[in-house]
Each structure stands twice: as C-alpha cells, then as structure tokens.
C-alpha cells in the first residue's frame, strides 16, 4: 500500500512538471512567432509598423530571447535612420538580455550586435572603437563557423582601416573578401573600396577598372542604390584628382540627388563635405560656406562627430580667409571641443591589444585547419558508431516529443475554454464600467459649466480693473514727467543765477584790484612824468614803478585763469577730461601726445585756450555728429603746436553750412595766436579739424 501511494505521488509530480514545461514551451513559441512577424514587416518595407509593434511587444515579452531579438530590430531601425545614439542603446539592450542564453542563435545575435556597434561608432567618427567591435565580431564568427558574418566583419574592418589611413591593411582585407567571400554585397563593396584605395595611390586607371565592375553590378539591381552612390562618389574623387573640377561637381551632384531620394543621410553628409572642399580649394567662398553650414546642421542632428569636426575646421578657414577673425575663433573653439570629445571616447590601448590578438588568432586558425585535415581520416571509423548511437537517441526524443504534443493539445483546449469564460466576464465588466464612466462625464461637464460662468465674470471684472489701473499709471507717469521737467528747469535757473553772481563778484574783485593797485600806480607815474622836466633824476623811479605795474597786471591775468589749469599738468588734465567723457557716453576716444614734457611747460594762458578748444570740439561731436570714435593728436614740434581732431560721425557740408558760435570761437582763439584752422568734413564721412599754432608770435 505505501508503495502504491508513492507511485501515485511521483506520477502526479511528473504530470505537473510536464504541464508546466508544456505551458512554458507554448509561451516561447508564441513569442518567437511574434518576433518573426516583426522581422517580416521590417524586411518587407513596413519598418514603421515593425517599430511601433516592437515597442508594444517589448513590454509584454517574458523570454530573454524574444526581448534580445526585438531590441536588435529596434537597433537596426534607428541605424537605418542614422539615429546613432538610439541604435547603440538598443544594441546594448539586446546584448544585456542575450547574456543569459548560450546557443547558436544567441551567438549569431551577438555577432550581429557587434557589427551594429562597429557601424554606429564608425558613423559617429569613433574609428578606433569601430575597429574594436569588428575585431571582436570576426573572432566570434570564426569561433562558431559563421563564414558570411566573418567576412562581413572583415569587410567592415577594412573600411575602418581606410578611415584610420591604414591603406595597405585595408587593401589586403578587401582582396581577401573578393577571393574567398560568396556574398555578392561584400564583393561589390570590396570593388568600390579597392577603386578608392588605388585612386589614393594615384593609380587612376586601375581604380577605374574596379569602379566599373562595381558600377555594372549596381546598375543591374535597383536595390543597390546605396552602393551606386559610393561608386559615383569615387568616380567624382578621380575627376578631382585629375583636375576636372566641373565634371567632379556634376558627378557629386548626381550622387547627392540619389542619396536624398533614398534617405542615405550619412552618404549625403559625405558628399556635401566633398563638395565644400572642392569649393574651398577653388576659392568659391560663399558656396563653400553655404555647403558647410548646411552639412554642419545635418551632422549635429545625426550625431556625426567626424563630419561636425571637419565642418567647423573648414568654416574656421573660410572665416579667416574673409578676415572675419572673431567668427574664425568661435569655429576654432567648437572644432577643438569636438576633437577632444572624439579623442576621449577612443580607448586605443585596448583596441591595439585586440588587433594583435586577432592577427595571432588568424595564424592559429591556419594551424588548426591543417591539424583538422590530419585528424579527419582517423575519425571516420569512430564517426560511424557515433552516428548509430545518435540515431537511437533521436528516435527516443521523437517519441517523447509526440507524447508532449498530445498533452499540449489537451492543455490548449482547456485553456481556450477558460479564456472564453474570462472574456465574457470581462465584457460584462466593461459594459458596467462604460455606463459608470458616462455618468461621471455628465456630472463633471455639468459642474464645469456651473463653475465656468462665474469664472468668466470674474475675469471680465479683473480685465476692466487692469485697464483702469493702466490708465491711472499712465496719468501718474505724465504728472511725474512734468514734475521732473519743472525741477530740471528750476535747477538750470539756479545754476545760471549762481554763475551770474560769481561773474559779478569776479568783475568787482578785478575792478577793485585795478583801481586800488594798478590805477594808483598809473596816477603816480603820470604825476611824476609831469615833473620829469624839473626833476630828471626821477626817471629811474618811474621805470621802477612801471615794472611794478607790469608785474601787478601779470599777476592779475594769472589769477583770472581757472584753478584746474593753474594747479595741474596739461596732459593729465586733458586725459582726465577724456576719461570723464567716455564714462558718460558710449563713445571711444583715442588721444596721443608728443612731446608730453614740453606740452606741460606751455604758457598757462595758451593751455587754457587749448583746453577750451578740446571742450568745444568734443561737445559738438556728442551733440551733433552721432559718432562712436574720436581720434585726437597733439604734437609740439619745431616751436609749433599741431592739433588734429577726427570723428567718424555723420559730418556736414562745409560749403553749405555756416560756422556756429562754437567753431567761430575756436577760429577766433586760433587767430589770436596767429594760427591756422582747417576744417574738412563731408556728409556720412565724418569730420577732420587741423590746427597749427606757432609759439614764436609776431
């Protein structure tokens, strides 16, 4: 009895495990089927549909295999549209979910993922990073006998070597692809790249032989438009190298049209870069700037770092050629930033190590092939016995699979019944939920309209209040402006009155001084002159009193000079005045003196006259000229003062305009010193004033 109970328990456990295994197997098959459908849509021209459904299924899939394959599809989608960062993200997601699985399909997925990472990094300008992933992909392909994928990675590695200027290594790999690969696409690409390589060796005839072979293949198949563009690009390069510039521009234009028509974004960027280089070398600057500006915008949108870097470099050169050094400096900084970013992302040490490892593995591969050939003969007999055992094992597996299929069919029937019952319950619940939602919507709408009416009323009242407030603010501004004007006028009147009082006091002081001292001396001199005939000995006294009177007149004239003239060096006084004018306005003033020491020793009265001329000219410029720069030169050479004043203002017509009070005063001051004044001005060409004053007066 206990023995039977144990048998029953074991049987029930076995049934439970079988049912669970069957359900898991069914779920895997459904997810695999959905993934197959997604790839079918993607490969049959419905990429957008595949993209949308992939995002929907990705949230529902449970198995790592389905998640990894779906992420890889999204990576291919973004790669086709040159969305590099997104493609890299989904490739890494695919690798993350693949890591748990370890079978031939998982290995193939890894190889394809490495290829995508290599392509995306190359499109981004990270060539060393691209080389690393191609080498890893080639190693893994060789390890698992994936011949097509192996040569696909070899071809990609060769293309990366071209970008890294390792032309000989690239040539060897392309020739290897043509010789051993059976993939028509890889052979076509190798023809194209070999044509480009021989062109770089200046072997244009041999280059054209390969390019013509490639072109013939492309023209037979409309699906090879991308390859055709590459062929035409290389032909255009040969035209450039031969100096046939017009033919090259036409050829590049044809290639660009095909690229735009077929959404080959990366090729379009490459062609635009080549056209820009041709225009730059031909010194067609405006066309080159237009091409590079457009290319830069597209390169930024597609994260093409290498194209961005080259565009900034060429725009810098074009700006420098036009002597626009500010713009050239800006482009130079952006070029350096992009270049540093590329350098930081490259891990050259690891990549070189992998390259050495790859070359070593290539040699080991040759040795292993020879060993395998020797072992094949000895293993033929043993393989027969192994084949018989394998056949018996397969028979047992097929019998077990048949049992599992019967159980699966039974489970599916039961599951279908339960699903139908659940669907009916869900439909009933949905109907109730819809009724409830309708009721809630009606209630919400009613409440909304009830609240809407008073809200609108409040908004109207608020708007009217704002209008009234704005009118009140305008009135207050007008009143304040009137008050400010009134205060300004009062202040001006006070300043004028104070100035008049000061002048009156100064006049009284001068009159008193002349009456008390100079007038007394002159009266005494007159009296002594009248007695000179009777007292000739008083002549010396009269001379002494005349000297004293002259000294009093001189002291009086010096006391009339402004204090700032009397107590400061002339050069520093002018410099301080110029600084004050610059701070009070947006005008730039350049002033130069020669010789400063001699200028500072000029007669104080002459210094006062020169300072007045400075003030008058700068005031005129600020008031009327609308200038932003003034240039002043004051030189003392050969006992003569040379004063030059220029501004870049709107100027005036000297033949029509009469001199105003200010310029008339300047002219009078110059004439007082037997100097010359020359005014040169034209409308919209600024004003130039030259003054010469001799220090040795007539």
Order of alpha helices (4+ residues) and beta strands (2+ residues): alpha-alpha-alpha-alpha-alpha-alpha-alpha-alpha-alpha-alpha-alpha-alpha-alpha-alpha-alpha-alpha-alpha-alpha-alpha-alpha-alpha-beta-alpha-alpha-beta-beta-alpha-beta-beta
